[in-house]
Structures are given as structure tokens and as C-alpha cells.
Amino acid sequence: MHPPQILKHRTLRPLSPIHRPAHPWVKNDAIYCWQFWRIATGIGFDRLVTPSDSASLADVENDVGLLYHRWSQPGYGEAIATILNWGQQPPLYKTYPDALQIDLPAPNLAAVTTPDLATTILQRRSHRNYNGSTALSLLQLSQVLHLAQGITDDSRDFRTVPSSGALYPLEIYPIVHRVEGLEPGLYHHAIQQHQLELVKAGDLRQPLIKAGLSQDFLGEAQVCFVVSGIFQRTRWKYHERTYRYVLMEAGHLGQNLYLAATALNLGVCGIGAFFDDPLNQLLDIDGETEAALYLVTIGERG
């Protein structure tokens, strides 16, 4: 595996008038495509950037994410966007039709122990210590999943979580360690029917902990939720803004999981530190069309 290439500390500057079309719409396709190809492949990229005068921000601006952040600003990449194929809209829902389908009980939100939103927000904390001798009930799991991104308007498929264009690119995979009535394993939340689909049965604590940088509490919590993103659900409409929006939405969903767990008097902790490839392999997703974005543990506090 080759080490990542780190860009030298540079600041973007516009193309010179010789190479930049005078109008936002491309007038000379040959020149423009050549410039786009150079940018995409890095050929002559040093001509498009100049050394920064500030050394104090060098570590920050070495991040290639900064280049994406600038490129995805409204108007910055519009000319390039006109020659890219952003694909078609994929299905809104993902299912595993051959998997074992498990109906979840109705959420029964009247049983939530802390119904006041302000109190729930003020009590929200990250908990890494869990009671290893207890199990969640299937009702608690149902409540958490529904509050995380359950459907709240059947006529328009609106959910508890906001989404750009109501395209909902996120999926939730509960990795169950101890839940009453469920065997341990990897499940997928089939949102449309509020069901669980058994993707992979078995004790997955060790591969999960290994993918999660040896953080033992990933296997001590009753459930670990893996949030993934299917990027094409957003890309076909929002183009170069896709990754911004999908990651924003992962944050929205993560906060819903935090507040749902807190309202149910459960411990919760969000984790962004994990090895992408092993986690994607555990979920049997490719890491490109769909990729793991976030881990959230939930369980009885220790």
C-alpha cells in the first residue's frame, strides 16, 4: 500500500486569461477539455497555484480536502460541471430481499423517559462505559431507529432527519451484540417497512473492534450503529456539492441517535476513528458507491 501523497502548502489562483473562457459557458471545447484534464490528472497543477505567504497554516492547507472545499463552492466548478456526467437518480430505498426480515415493534414514543427536548439536549453526553451483562429490548432498538431517521410523513417519505432535496442518502446498519429476541450479527434497517434485515449472523465484536482502531467499547455496547452513505442518491442532483451534503446529513443523523438514546436513558457515543476498508468489508459494501461514514454505540450505561 503506497503512502498518501501530501500536497505542498499552496493557495489556488485562477487560470490565466489565456486559458480561462471569458464567459461561464465554454466557447472553445478543445482548450477547455485540455485544461480540465490537466487539473484532474495534476499535470501542470503547479501553474495553477502559488506558494502561500503564511507558514502557520501549512499543516491545515496540506489537506487535499481543502482543495475540494474550494472547488465545490457555488460557481467555482460550474464550468467543469457542464461536461461531467453525474449519473441517474437511484432508488430511494435499499433492501436485502433474500435476508431474514424481522418486524420491529411500533416505537411507542409515549414510553420515552425524557420527553422534554431542552432537557434531553442539556443531558446529552458521550458514554464509553456500558453494562456488559444486560441487553436492550427490541422496543428500545425500534425507538432509537425510528427517532434516528424513521418516516414521519408517508405521503412524501419525509423522515425525522433533514436531507438535501429529501433524497436521504444514508443507511443504518445495527451491529447487534445483545438485544432481546435477536441473534448477534449485522442487520440493515429497512426504513420503509421499519424492519430489520439480517445481513450476517454471528459475533462480530472482534472484527468491529479491529476496524475501530481497537476501541474495546465498540464491542461492549449492546448495539453499534454503522451509518453509511450512498452518494449517487445526492450526486445526480447536487453534483460537486454531494460530499458536503452527505457528510452534513451524517452529522444530523448522529445527533438524532444521541438525542434518542439520551431520551431513553441510554449511553451513546459517536466514533469517527476507524479503518475504512475493514469496516466497509464488514458491511460488504464497496466504499465507493456506498461507504461507511460514522459509528455510534448505544447501550445501558456501565
N, C-alpha and C positions, 0 to 999 in steps of 0.2 A: 504494500500500500504506500503510495507516494505521499510525502508530507504536503500539507496545503501550501499553496503559493501565496505569499503575503505581498500586497501591493505597497510600493513605496509611498510615503506621505505626499499626496498630491492634491491639488484642487482643480476641479473641472473648469474649463473655459470653453466658450462656444467655438464652433467651427469658423474658420476664416471666411470672409465674404466670397472668396473664390469658389469654395466648396459648398457653402450653405445656400439653398434655394432662397431667392428673395421673397417668395410667397410661401405660406404654410403648405400649400399643395405643391407636390413635386412637379417641376417642369422638365427636368432632364433626368429621366429614369435611369439611364446608364450611370451617370455620375453619382446619383443618389444611392443606387443599389451598391455601387462600389464603396461608398463611404459607410453605408450600413454594415457591409460585410467586414470592413476593416475594424469597425467598432466591436462587432460581435466576436471576431477572432483575435482581437488585440493587436493586429498589425498596424503599426504607426500610431498606437494609442498615446505614446509619449508626446506626440504633436498636439494632442487634444487636451493635455493637462500641463500645469505649470507647478513648480515647487511651491509649497506653502511657506509663508513668512513666519508662521508660528510653529515652534518646536514642541510646545507644551501639549498640543492636541495630537501629536503624532500617533500615539497608541490608539486613539479613537478613530482617526481617519485612515488607519491601516485596514480597517474593517471593510470588506467588499460590500457589506450591507449598506454602507453609506452611499456607494455608487448607485445601488438600486433605489435607495430612498430618494435620491435626486432625480433619477431617470423616471420614476413613477409619479413625479409631481404633475398636476394637471397642466397640459400644454407642452411639457418638456419632451415627451416622446410621441406626440401626436403624429408627426410626420412618419416616423418609423412604424407606428401602429397601422397606418393605412396599407402597408404592404404585407402585414403579417396575417396569417390565418389563425383566428382564435378558437376555431372549432365550433361544434354544435352544443346545444343545451342537453345535458344528460338527464337521466331520471332523477326525480327529487328524492326518492327513497331507495335505500339499499336493503336487500333481504337475502337470506340464505334459505331458499325454498326446500332444500333437501335436509336441513337441520331439524333437530327436535325442537318443536315450538312449545313454549311454556307460557301460559296465560298469567299475567300479573294481576293481583287483586286491585280493585278500584282504590285510588290513592287515599280516599277518606281523610281529607285535609283538616276536618274538624278535630282530628286527634293530634294535630301538631301542637307540641307543648309550649312553644313560644310564638304566638301568632302576631305579636306586635313587631312591625318591621324595624322601627327605630331601635328597639331593644335587641333584636337579632343582629343588626349591623354593629352595635356597640359591643356585643358579646363575641363577635367573630374573632377567632384566634386560630393559629396553626398548631395542631397537636400531632406529635410524633410517637407518643406512648399509647399503646392500645391494650385492652384486656384480651389476652390470648386464650382465655377459657370460655368465652361467650360467643354467641352467634347473633347476627342480625336476623330479624324476622323478614319474611318475604314482603310483608306490608311495608316495612321501613324501606326496603330496596325499591319498591314500587313508588313510594312517596318521593324519594330522592330523585329517581329517574324522571318522574312527571314534573317535579319542580325545576329540574335542570333544563329540559327542553321539550316538555310534553306539549301536545297540541291543545290550544285553548280556543280555537275558532275553526270548527270543522269545515265551514263553508269556504274558507280561504287558506286553510292549513297554517294559520298563524300559530306561533309557539310561545312559550314563556320567555324565550331568549330573543333579543333583536338580531336581525340579519339583513345585510345589504340586499335590497330588492326581494326580500323574503325568499332567498334561494337556498338557505340552510345547508352549507357545505359540510357541517360537522356530523360525525358519528360517535357513538359512545359504546365502548367495549368493556363491560364489567368483568374483571378477573376475580372470580369468587373464591375465597378461601373458606369462609364459614358463614353460610346463610341457611337458615332453616328451610328444609324442603328442596334444596338444590345441591347437586353434587359439585365438588370443586371443579373449576375449569374456566375456560374462556367463553364468554357469552357476547352476543350482539343485541343491542336494544333495537327491536323493530318498532320504531316510533308510531307508525301509522296504526298498528293494532295494539300498541302497548304490550308487547310480548318480549320474551327473551328467546333468542335462538342459540342453541348450544353449538358453538363452533369447534371447540376442542375440549374434551373431558380430561380431567387429571389434575394432580397437584402441580401447579405452575409457579410456586413460590420461588424456587431457586433460579429458574431462567429469568423470572421477573426481577429478582434482586440483582442478578448479574447484569442485566440490561440497564438497571437503575443505579449503576455505579456503586454496587454493594451497600445500598442503604437498606438495612435489615427491616425497618418498619414497613417497607413495601409488602413484605410477606407476613407481618404481624397484624396489620389491619384486617378487618373482616372482608373488605372489598377494596380493590384498587381499580379505579375507572381510567381507562385509556381513551383520550379524546383524539380523534383523527380528523383530517380534512381531506375532502375530495375536491381538488382545486378546480376542476372543469365546471363544477356547478356554478362557480362565480366567474371563472375566466371568460366564458363565452360572451358575457355582458360587460364586465368591468375591466377586461384586458390587463394592462400593465399594473392596475391597482389591486389585482387579485390577492397577492400575498399579504399586502397591508390589511385588506378586509378580512381575510380568513383568520389571520392571527389576532386581530381585534376581537373577532367573534369567539375565538377560543378563550380569550380573557373574559368575555361576557358569560360564557357557559361555566367557566371555572368559578366565577363569583356566585353564580346560581347554585353550584354544588356546595360552596362554602356556606351560603345562607341557608340552604335546605338542611344541611347537616346540623348547623347551629340551632335552627328552629326545632329540630328533632332531638336536641341534646346529645348529639354525637360528635366525636372528634373528626377533624378533617385537616388535610394538608395537601397543598399543591406542590408538584415537583416538576421542574423543568430540566433537571440534570439527568440525562440518560443517554445511552448509546443508541443512535437512531436505527442503525441496521439490525442489531439483535432484537430491538423492540418491534420493528416492522415485520421481521421474520416470525416473531412470536404470534403476531396478529395475522400472518400470512397475507400481508399487503406489500406492494412493490416499493413504497417510499417515494414514488414519483406521481402517479395518478392519484394515489391516496397515501398519506403519511401520518405517522403518529406525531402529535404536537404537544401533548400535555398529559401528565399523570396526576391523579387526585385520589388519595387514600381516604377512606371513611370507615369508622367503626366505633365500638364502645371505648370510651377513654379508659386508659390504664391508671 
